[in-house]
Amino acid sequence: MSSQCSSAASEAASGTIPRGTALALIIAGFVTFLNMWCTQAILPVLAQALHTSPARTGYTVTAPLIATATMAPVIGMVSDRFGRRIFIRGAALLLVIPTLLAAFSPSLGMLIACRFAQGLLLPFIFTVTIAYISDEMSPANALKMVGIYTSGTITGGFSGRLIVGFVTSALSWRAGFLAIGLITLAASLTIAFLLPREKRFNPTTGISGALASFPLHLSNKRLLGTYAVGFGVLFSLVSVFTFINFRLAAAPYHLGPAALGAIFVVYLGGVAASPVAARLGARMNRRILMAGCAGLILAGLALTLFASLWLIGLGLLLVCFGVFPQQTLATGFIGTAARGAKSTAVGLYVTAYYIGGSFGGIIPAAAWHSAGWPGCAAITALVQLAMLGFAWKSWQDAALRSGTSQPAQPARPSPGPHTSPPGRE
């Protein structure tokens, strides 16, 4: 106990985060989302190489999302009982196996299975990493580290699409997975070497209390509305950035994997809007801000209907400017809406978020076959309008109406997402 106190005092006095620890945590965020989204830019290539339809290749995006949504509610409880570092290091090392196996998949089914296995491991890294930061650092350093960590997740999500796109363009999609697998191996070994053992972790004695909070959260109308918003946020991102690839890979654009991977640079502009949304959310009516974000997204979707590649790019940028702040507004409201057991409330949000992403890769597929990109854009627009309805209904209380709400802090920072989870990548 005395060593823990002296460690905390030393950290607080210096105001610094050990470089090795910071690097390990940044790499953990990077490698998670490097793997999460790596197939999104090469879906047209996969459809051609594996002789299948765009709808079926979209399952390579949705499979890890479904797996992540399945694991998210329980991972926090398990790590609260058994520790942090063991899961971060172990999951990062195990992640190498399905990533490399994906490169040798003889069929789409095998590739989807490998992607699902990746999704089972990924939340053991990003969810537990946030808990590790919260446990091991002073509040000031934890806030600083979460910001740095989030930058790692964003960079990882962008890099995964870009690297696989360029390697696929130069060599093959299998070489792209090999490249991601080798990067994951190097990253996991670095994490295992640099990440220090927990010093302030206090294990829980059971999970019954957390399980008992599930009915409480699921009967909370404000939380249910927020979960609906989370569902719609990742649905919109996955829907737009999955099926726009097929449009841009076809005539008259004929963009290759490298160019499709580079399209995701618009994410960086959207990410810049999130801190602005957080500051505005502390001073303005959250529902009005949500409506403004939805308006940006609808305008962006309208621009993507034009033939000009420049207008399509501008439309995608507007979508990002709207979606990422929506995520910030939703995660900031969880602490306000939850009546206790806030970590569990965050876990349920992450589940809803990734379920939304899973549906975003599946439901618009039928529209793509029958109506092309306009059909996908229309479905995304309908989801945005439904989201706005849920937010308008569930986010009304005196504080929000007066425009004086302050986003409450959850029990520990959330990975979604976007902070990040859940999906800002």
GIRA-V946579 format. One record per residue. N is the residue number from 0. PHI is phi in degrees with one decimal (999 if undefined). OMEGA is omega in whole degrees, 0 to 359 (NA if undefined). D_LAST is the distance of its C-alpha to the last C-alpha in whole Angstrom. Layout:
<<N;PHI;OMEGA;D_LAST> <N;PHI;OMEGA;D_LAST>>
This chain:
<<0;999;180;38> <1;-65.4;178;40> <2;-67.0;177;38> <3;-64.3;181;35> <4;-65.8;180;36> <5;-67.9;177;37> <6;-63.9;179;33> <7;-64.1;180;32> <8;-64.5;180;35> <9;-64.3;180;34> <10;-64.9;181;30> <11;-64.2;181;31> <12;-69.4;183;34> <13;-79.8;182;32> <14;67.3;182;29> <15;-117.8;175;27> <16;-109.3;179;24> <17;-52.1;186;26> <18;-61.2;180;24> <19;-62.8;178;24> <20;-63.4;180;22> <21;-59.9;181;20> <22;-63.7;179;19> <23;-61.5;181;19> <24;-71.3;176;16> <25;-62.3;180;14> <26;-64.6;178;14> <27;-60.2;177;14> <28;-65.4;181;10> <29;-61.0;187;10> <30;-70.7;179;11> <31;-61.1;185;10> <32;-86.1;167;6> <33;-57.9;182;9> <34;-83.3;188;11> <35;-57.3;191;9> <36;-113.7;193;8> <37;-68.6;181;11> <38;-89.6;191;13> <39;-62.9;183;12> <40;-85.2;184;13> <41;-118.3;181;16> <42;-58.8;177;17> <43;-60.8;178;21> <44;-66.0;179;22> <45;-62.7;180;21> <46;-60.7;180;23> <47;-74.3;184;26> <48;-69.0;183;26> <49;-101.1;174;26> <50;54.0;181;29> <51;-141.7;186;27> <52;-92.7;175;25> <53;-57.3;181;22> <54;-61.8;182;22> <55;-73.7;178;22> <56;-67.1;176;20> <57;-60.6;177;17> <58;-65.7;176;18> <59;-70.2;173;16> <60;-87.0;186;13> <61;-77.5;183;14> <62;-57.7;178;16> <63;-66.1;178;14> <64;-69.3;177;12> <65;-62.5;180;16> <66;-62.9;179;17> <67;-63.1;179;14> <68;-62.0;180;16> <69;-68.3;185;19> <70;-85.0;190;19> <71;-54.5;184;17> <72;-67.3;187;20> <73;-101.8;186;22> <74;-63.1;180;20> <75;-59.1;180;21> <76;-66.0;180;25> <77;-66.7;181;25> <78;-69.9;175;24> <79;-63.5;181;26> <80;-89.8;191;29> <81;-112.1;177;28> <82;119.1;186;26> <83;-108.6;189;23> <84;-60.3;183;23> <85;-59.4;180;25> <86;-77.6;180;22> <87;-62.6;182;19> <88;-65.7;183;21> <89;-63.8;181;23> <90;-66.1;179;19> <91;-63.3;179;18> <92;-69.2;180;21> <93;-66.5;181;22> <94;-60.5;180;18> <95;-60.1;187;20> <96;-64.2;180;22> <97;-65.7;179;20> <98;-67.4;178;18> <99;-71.0;178;22> <100;-62.6;180;23> <101;-59.7;181;21> <102;-65.6;183;22> <103;-109.9;182;26> <104;-64.5;180;25> <105;-81.2;184;28> <106;-149.0;177;27> <107;-63.9;180;24> <108;-59.4;178;25> <109;-65.9;179;25> <110;-63.4;178;21> <111;-63.7;178;20> <112;-62.2;178;22> <113;-64.3;179;20> <114;-66.3;177;17> <115;-64.3;178;18> <116;-61.8;175;19> <117;-58.5;182;16> <118;-64.3;176;14> <119;-67.6;183;18> <120;-91.3;187;17> <121;-56.9;181;13> <122;-66.7;174;14> <123;-66.5;177;17> <124;-89.5;191;15> <125;-74.1;179;12> <126;-69.1;183;15> <127;-72.1;177;18> <128;-61.2;178;16> <129;-61.7;178;16> <130;-65.0;178;19> <131;-60.0;180;21> <132;-60.4;182;20> <133;-62.9;181;21> <134;-71.5;196;24> <135;-93.6;186;25> <136;-123.2;174;25> <137;-63.6;181;27> <138;-53.8;181;25> <139;-65.9;180;25> <140;-70.1;178;23> <141;-63.0;178;21> <142;-61.8;179;19> <143;-63.7;183;19> <144;-69.0;178;18> <145;-61.4;177;15> <146;-62.8;178;14> <147;-66.4;179;14> <148;-60.0;179;12> <149;-60.4;176;9> <150;-60.1;177;10> <151;-64.8;180;10> <152;-66.9;180;6> <153;-64.7;179;5> <154;-62.1;179;8> <155;-64.1;180;7> <156;-62.3;178;4> <157;-67.3;184;7> <158;-66.2;180;10> <159;-59.4;179;10> <160;-66.0;184;10> <161;-68.2;182;12> <162;-63.7;180;14> <163;-62.9;179;15> <164;-62.1;182;16> <165;-70.2;180;18> <166;-67.0;177;20> <167;-62.6;179;20> <168;-63.8;183;22> <169;-82.8;186;24> <170;-125.1;180;25> <171;-163.5;179;24> <172;-67.1;178;21> <173;-65.6;176;22> <174;-63.7;177;22> <175;-61.5;177;19> <176;-67.2;176;18> <177;-61.3;179;21> <178;-61.7;179;19> <179;-64.3;179;16> <180;-63.4;180;19> <181;-68.5;176;20> <182;-63.7;179;18> <183;-63.3;178;17> <184;-61.9;179;20> <185;-61.6;180;21> <186;-66.3;182;18> <187;-65.7;177;19> <188;-67.0;178;23> <189;-64.4;178;22> <190;-61.8;181;20> <191;-60.5;182;24> <192;-79.8;190;26> <193;-93.8;188;24> <194;-74.2;183;23> <195;-76.2;177;26> <196;-65.9;179;28> <197;-61.4;176;28> <198;-114.4;186;30> <199;-122.0;182;30> <200;-73.1;176;29> <201;-119.1;184;31> <202;-67.4;173;31> <203;-82.2;182;31> <204;-98.3;181;34> <205;-174.2;182;33> <206;-119.5;184;30> <207;-62.5;180;33> <208;-64.3;179;32> <209;-65.1;179;28> <210;-64.0;181;29> <211;-66.6;181;32> <212;-80.2;182;29> <213;-57.3;179;28> <214;-59.9;179;30> <215;-61.3;181;30> <216;-68.3;185;27> <217;-76.2;173;27> <218;-102.5;180;30> <219;-90.6;186;29> <220;-63.5;180;28> <221;-68.7;177;26> <222;-69.2;179;24> <223;-59.9;176;24> <224;-63.4;179;23> <225;-67.4;176;20> <226;-64.1;177;19> <227;-63.8;176;20> <228;-63.5;178;17> <229;-58.8;176;14> <230;-55.2;184;15> <231;-70.3;181;16> <232;-61.2;183;12> <233;-76.1;172;10> <234;-54.5;184;13> <235;-64.1;181;13> <236;-62.1;183;10> <237;-68.1;179;11> <238;-58.1;184;14> <239;-66.3;189;14> <240;-85.5;170;12> <241;-87.5;189;13> <242;-86.1;173;17> <243;-66.4;177;17> <244;-61.3;180;17> <245;-67.3;178;20> <246;-65.2;185;22> <247;-77.0;176;21> <248;-81.1;182;22> <249;-93.9;177;25> <250;-64.3;4;28> <251;-93.8;188;29> <252;-89.2;179;25> <253;53.4;178;25> <254;-73.6;178;22> <255;-85.8;182;21> <256;-58.4;181;18> <257;-64.8;180;18> <258;-66.9;178;18> <259;-65.3;176;16> <260;-64.1;181;13> <261;-69.7;179;14> <262;-56.3;186;13> <263;-73.0;174;10> <264;-62.0;179;11> <265;-64.4;176;11> <266;-56.0;185;8> <267;-63.2;176;10> <268;-68.4;178;12> <269;-66.1;180;11> <270;-62.0;180;9> <271;-63.4;181;13> <272;-79.5;185;14> <273;-64.3;178;13> <274;-61.2;177;15> <275;-63.5;179;18> <276;-63.5;179;17> <277;-63.0;180;18> <278;-68.3;179;21> <279;-67.1;180;22> <280;-64.4;178;22> <281;-78.9;186;24> <282;-122.4;187;27> <283;-117.0;176;26> <284;-65.6;184;27> <285;-63.7;180;23> <286;-68.5;177;24> <287;-64.6;178;25> <288;-63.1;178;22> <289;-62.0;178;20> <290;-63.7;177;23> <291;-62.9;178;22> <292;-63.1;178;18> <293;-62.2;177;19> <294;-62.2;177;22> <295;-61.6;181;19> <296;-66.3;179;17> <297;-63.2;176;21> <298;-65.0;178;22> <299;-63.5;178;19> <300;-61.2;179;20> <301;-62.8;180;23> <302;-65.9;181;23> <303;-69.3;179;21> <304;-79.7;178;24> <305;-77.3;183;26> <306;-81.0;184;27> <307;-64.0;179;26> <308;-64.0;179;23> <309;-65.9;178;23> <310;-67.9;176;23> <311;-62.7;178;20> <312;-61.1;178;18> <313;-64.2;178;19> <314;-62.6;178;18> <315;-64.1;178;15> <316;-63.7;178;14> <317;-64.0;176;16> <318;-59.2;179;14> <319;-65.8;178;11> <320;-60.5;179;14> <321;-90.6;188;15> <322;-71.1;183;12> <323;-63.0;174;10> <324;-62.7;175;13> <325;-59.1;178;14> <326;-63.5;179;12> <327;-61.9;180;13> <328;-63.8;182;17> <329;-68.9;181;16> <330;-65.6;178;15> <331;-68.3;182;18> <332;-89.0;183;21> <333;-60.2;181;21> <334;-62.6;178;23> <335;-72.7;187;25> <336;-83.1;185;25> <337;-72.2;176;26> <338;-106.1;182;29> <339;88.1;179;29> <340;47.1;188;27> <341;-68.7;178;24> <342;-63.1;177;22> <343;-66.1;177;23> <344;-61.5;177;22> <345;-64.7;179;18> <346;-59.8;177;18> <347;-66.6;176;19> <348;-62.8;179;17> <349;-59.5;178;14> <350;-61.6;179;16> <351;-60.9;181;17> <352;-59.8;183;13> <353;-77.7;171;12> <354;-62.3;176;16> <355;-59.3;177;15> <356;-61.9;179;12> <357;-62.6;179;15> <358;-67.0;179;17> <359;-65.7;176;15> <360;-93.3;185;16> <361;-109.6;187;19> <362;-61.2;181;21> <363;-68.0;181;20> <364;-61.7;179;22> <365;-64.1;178;25> <366;-65.9;179;25> <367;-61.6;182;24> <368;-68.8;185;27> <369;-93.5;186;29> <370;-133.6;180;28> <371;69.7;183;25> <372;-60.4;178;23> <373;-55.8;177;25> <374;-65.4;178;25> <375;-64.1;179;21> <376;-63.1;180;21> <377;-65.4;179;23> <378;-63.1;178;22> <379;-62.3;178;19> <380;-63.0;179;21> <381;-64.0;178;23> <382;-63.3;178;20> <383;-62.5;179;19> <384;-65.8;177;23> <385;-64.6;176;23> <386;-56.1;181;21> <387;-61.0;177;22> <388;-63.1;178;26> <389;-62.9;180;24> <390;-64.3;182;23> <391;-64.6;182;26> <392;-77.4;190;28> <393;-93.7;183;27> <394;-98.2;181;26> <395;-97.4;168;29> <396;-155.5;186;31> <397;-60.3;183;34> <398;-64.7;182;31> <399;-70.9;181;29> <400;-65.1;181;32> <401;-82.0;180;33> <402;73.6;182;30> <403;-113.7;184;30> <404;-67.0;175;28> <405;-118.8;180;26> <406;-64.4;181;23> <407;-75.4;179;24> <408;-84.3;175;22> <409;-70.1;184;21> <410;-58.3;171;23> <411;-147.1;185;20> <412;-57.8;179;17> <413;-90.2;178;14> <414;-83.4;186;11> <415;-110.6;NA;10> <416;999;115;7> <417;100.7;NA;7> <418;999;193;11> <419;-94.8;223;8> <420;-16.1;230;8> <421;-63.8;182;8> <422;-174.0;184;5> <423;-65.7;177;4> <424;-76.1;NA;0>>
